[in-house]
Amino acid sequence: MITLEPMQQEDFDRVIENEIREYAADHVRNGNWPEEGSLEKSRKEFEFLLPAGIQTPNQYIWSLMEDDRKIGFLWVQVKESKAFIYDYLIHEEFRGKGYGKQALTAMDERLQSMNVESVGLHVFGDNVRAQELYKKMGFEVAGLHMLKKYH
């Protein structure tokens, strides 16, 4: 059974740098940003969303725990009665074992206990595995951004 535990500062410090790099790479791979300057742009977005780091109000950054094992993390913003998933990761060695569904179920329970009415997210078009998981967990497409590349 997966539980959500507030992420500790040392874990946040380690995770955030990797996530900044991954987010930049996702945008480059999906044609949203040029490679040049992508890392700086990504860093600015994270700094804007998390100006006080792990202590930023309305931001919940949880370690996903199975007993004493950290199997991933989840970052959710809650404002009024709406939530938004900014980042979600199951570490590679734990993928394909049902932890993703368990983590999202634990999140649903936590958000409902906070009187949140809905939760949204963005998923990159090339992340088909995540899209399938979200569909299985009851997420519906609320919009669709499309891109045609010429180069």
C-alpha positions as a Markdown table, in Angstrom:
| # | Residue | x | y | z |
|---|---|---|---|---|
| 1 | Met | 0.0 | 0.0 | 0.0 |
| 2 | Ile | 1.4 | 3.4 | -1.1 |
| 3 | Thr | 1.3 | 6.3 | 1.4 |
| 4 | Leu | 2.1 | 10.0 | 0.7 |
| 5 | Glu | 4.7 | 11.4 | 3.1 |
| 6 | Pro | 5.9 | 15.1 | 2.9 |
| 7 | Met | 9.1 | 15.1 | 1.0 |
| 8 | Gln | 12.2 | 15.8 | 3.1 |
| 9 | Gln | 14.5 | 18.7 | 2.2 |
| 10 | Glu | 17.4 | 16.5 | 1.3 |
| 11 | Asp | 15.3 | 14.5 | -1.1 |
| 12 | Phe | 13.8 | 17.6 | -2.6 |
| 13 | Asp | 17.3 | 19.1 | -3.3 |
| 14 | Arg | 18.3 | 15.9 | -5.1 |
| 15 | Val | 15.0 | 15.5 | -7.0 |
| 16 | Ile | 14.5 | 19.1 | -8.2 |
| 17 | Glu | 17.7 | 19.3 | -10.2 |
| 18 | Asn | 16.9 | 16.1 | -12.1 |
| 19 | Glu | 13.3 | 17.3 | -12.7 |
| 20 | Ile | 14.5 | 20.6 | -14.1 |
| 21 | Arg | 16.7 | 18.8 | -16.6 |
| 22 | Glu | 13.9 | 16.3 | -17.5 |
| 23 | Tyr | 11.3 | 19.0 | -18.0 |
| 24 | Ala | 13.6 | 20.9 | -20.3 |
| 25 | Ala | 14.3 | 17.7 | -22.3 |
| 26 | Asp | 10.6 | 16.9 | -22.5 |
| 27 | His | 9.9 | 20.3 | -24.0 |
| 28 | Val | 12.8 | 20.1 | -26.5 |
| 29 | Arg | 11.8 | 16.5 | -27.5 |
| 30 | Asn | 8.2 | 17.5 | -28.0 |
| 31 | Gly | 9.1 | 20.6 | -30.1 |
| 32 | Asn | 8.0 | 23.2 | -27.7 |
| 33 | Trp | 11.4 | 24.8 | -26.9 |
| 34 | Pro | 14.7 | 25.0 | -28.8 |
| 35 | Glu | 17.5 | 23.1 | -27.0 |
| 36 | Glu | 19.5 | 26.3 | -26.5 |
| 37 | Gly | 18.3 | 28.0 | -23.4 |
| 38 | Ser | 15.9 | 25.2 | -22.5 |
| 39 | Leu | 17.5 | 24.4 | -19.1 |
| 40 | Glu | 17.4 | 28.0 | -18.1 |
| 41 | Lys | 13.8 | 28.3 | -19.1 |
| 42 | Ser | 12.9 | 25.2 | -17.2 |
| 43 | Arg | 14.7 | 26.4 | -14.1 |
| 44 | Lys | 12.8 | 29.7 | -14.2 |
| 45 | Glu | 9.5 | 27.9 | -14.4 |
| 46 | Phe | 10.4 | 25.8 | -11.3 |
| 47 | Glu | 11.5 | 28.9 | -9.4 |
| 48 | Phe | 8.3 | 30.7 | -10.3 |
| 49 | Leu | 6.1 | 27.8 | -9.1 |
| 50 | Leu | 8.2 | 27.0 | -6.1 |
| 51 | Pro | 9.7 | 30.3 | -4.9 |
| 52 | Ala | 10.1 | 29.0 | -1.3 |
| 53 | Gly | 11.1 | 25.5 | -2.5 |
| 54 | Ile | 9.4 | 22.7 | -0.6 |
| 55 | Gln | 7.8 | 25.3 | 1.8 |
| 56 | Thr | 5.9 | 27.1 | -1.0 |
| 57 | Pro | 2.3 | 27.6 | 0.1 |
| 58 | Asn | -0.4 | 25.5 | -1.7 |
| 59 | Gln | 2.2 | 23.1 | -3.0 |
| 60 | Tyr | 2.3 | 19.6 | -1.8 |
| 61 | Ile | 5.4 | 17.5 | -2.6 |
| 62 | Trp | 5.1 | 14.0 | -1.4 |
| 63 | Ser | 7.4 | 11.0 | -1.3 |
| 64 | Leu | 5.6 | 7.9 | -2.4 |
| 65 | Met | 6.3 | 5.3 | 0.2 |
| 66 | Glu | 5.8 | 1.6 | 0.4 |
| 67 | Asp | 6.7 | 0.8 | 4.0 |
| 68 | Asp | 10.2 | 2.4 | 4.2 |
| 69 | Arg | 11.0 | 2.4 | 0.5 |
| 70 | Lys | 10.7 | 5.6 | -1.5 |
| 71 | Ile | 9.2 | 4.5 | -4.8 |
| 72 | Gly | 8.7 | 7.9 | -6.3 |
| 73 | Phe | 7.2 | 11.3 | -5.7 |
| 74 | Leu | 4.2 | 13.5 | -6.5 |
| 75 | Trp | 3.9 | 17.3 | -6.6 |
| 76 | Val | 0.4 | 18.7 | -6.5 |
| 77 | Gln | -0.8 | 22.3 | -6.2 |
| 78 | Val | -4.1 | 22.9 | -4.4 |
| 79 | Lys | -5.9 | 26.3 | -4.8 |
| 80 | Glu | -9.3 | 26.7 | -3.5 |
| 81 | Ser | -11.2 | 23.5 | -4.6 |
| 82 | Lys | -9.0 | 22.6 | -7.6 |
| 83 | Ala | -5.7 | 20.7 | -7.7 |
| 84 | Phe | -3.1 | 20.3 | -10.4 |
| 85 | Ile | -0.4 | 17.7 | -10.7 |
| 86 | Tyr | 2.8 | 19.3 | -11.6 |
| 87 | Asp | 5.1 | 16.3 | -11.4 |
| 88 | Tyr | 4.7 | 12.6 | -10.8 |
| 89 | Leu | 7.3 | 9.9 | -11.0 |
| 90 | Ile | 7.5 | 6.3 | -10.1 |
| 91 | His | 11.2 | 5.3 | -10.1 |
| 92 | Glu | 12.1 | 3.0 | -13.0 |
| 93 | Glu | 12.7 | -0.1 | -10.9 |
| 94 | Phe | 9.2 | 0.1 | -9.5 |
| 95 | Arg | 7.3 | 0.7 | -12.7 |
| 96 | Gly | 4.9 | -1.9 | -14.1 |
| 97 | Lys | 4.0 | -3.2 | -10.6 |
| 98 | Gly | 0.8 | -1.3 | -9.9 |
| 99 | Tyr | 2.4 | 1.4 | -7.8 |
| 100 | Gly | 1.3 | 4.1 | -10.2 |
| 101 | Lys | -2.4 | 3.3 | -9.6 |
| 102 | Gln | -1.9 | 2.9 | -5.9 |
| 103 | Ala | -0.2 | 6.3 | -5.7 |
| 104 | Leu | -2.9 | 8.0 | -7.7 |
| 105 | Thr | -5.6 | 6.4 | -5.5 |
| 106 | Ala | -3.7 | 7.6 | -2.4 |
| 107 | Met | -3.7 | 11.1 | -3.9 |
| 108 | Asp | -7.4 | 10.9 | -4.7 |
| 109 | Glu | -8.1 | 10.1 | -1.1 |
| 110 | Arg | -5.9 | 12.9 | 0.2 |
| 111 | Leu | -7.3 | 15.5 | -2.1 |
| 112 | Gln | -10.9 | 14.5 | -1.4 |
| 113 | Ser | -10.2 | 14.8 | 2.4 |
| 114 | Met | -9.0 | 18.4 | 1.6 |
| 115 | Asn | -12.4 | 19.1 | -0.1 |
| 116 | Val | -10.8 | 19.3 | -3.6 |
| 117 | Glu | -13.4 | 19.0 | -6.3 |
| 118 | Ser | -11.2 | 18.2 | -9.3 |
| 119 | Val | -7.6 | 17.5 | -10.2 |
| 120 | Gly | -6.0 | 18.2 | -13.6 |
| 121 | Leu | -2.6 | 17.6 | -15.2 |
| 122 | His | -0.6 | 18.0 | -18.3 |
| 123 | Val | 1.0 | 15.0 | -20.0 |
| 124 | Phe | 3.4 | 15.2 | -23.0 |
| 125 | Gly | 2.1 | 13.7 | -26.2 |
| 126 | Asp | 5.0 | 11.2 | -26.4 |
| 127 | Asn | 4.3 | 9.8 | -22.9 |
| 128 | Val | 1.8 | 7.2 | -24.0 |
| 129 | Arg | 2.4 | 5.0 | -20.9 |
| 130 | Ala | 1.4 | 7.8 | -18.6 |
| 131 | Gln | -1.6 | 8.7 | -20.7 |
| 132 | Glu | -2.9 | 5.2 | -20.5 |
| 133 | Leu | -2.5 | 5.2 | -16.7 |
| 134 | Tyr | -4.3 | 8.4 | -16.3 |
| 135 | Lys | -7.2 | 7.2 | -18.5 |
| 136 | Lys | -7.5 | 4.0 | -16.4 |
| 137 | Met | -7.6 | 6.2 | -13.3 |
| 138 | Gly | -10.5 | 8.3 | -14.6 |
| 139 | Phe | -8.8 | 11.3 | -16.1 |
| 140 | Glu | -10.4 | 12.6 | -19.3 |
| 141 | Val | -9.0 | 14.8 | -22.1 |
| 142 | Ala | -10.0 | 18.3 | -21.4 |
| 143 | Gly | -8.1 | 19.9 | -24.3 |
| 144 | Leu | -5.6 | 18.9 | -26.9 |
| 145 | His | -2.5 | 20.8 | -28.0 |
| 146 | Met | -1.2 | 19.8 | -31.4 |
| 147 | Leu | 2.0 | 20.5 | -33.2 |
| 148 | Lys | 3.2 | 20.0 | -36.8 |
| 149 | Lys | 7.0 | 20.1 | -37.2 |
| 150 | Tyr | 8.7 | 21.3 | -40.4 |
| 151 | His | 12.3 | 20.3 | -39.5 |
